[in-house]
Amino acid sequence: MEAKLKPIPLREGTDLSALANEVCADKEPRVLERDGRPVALVLNIDDADERFAKLANSAFSEDWESEADSVFNSL
């Protein structure tokens, strides 16, 4: 069964809305971190494909930063 993405409405003037606008404008994905660990990936919807499945899996490895760099550099 294919998972459905849960939409989250954005209100203008919030930090999350500003981040979404930046990502849409420059097409550069962002990794959100808490305590130095990745917790979420924000990317332009046009760039969401199988390349980011690899990145999501690598985010939990010890060497996630170099793996993420290799995925981003391949875009």
Secondary structure, DSSP 8 states (H G I E B T S, - for coil): -----------TTSHHHHHHHHHHHH---EEEEETTEEEEEE--GGG-SHHHHHHHHHTTSTTHHHHHHHHHHT-
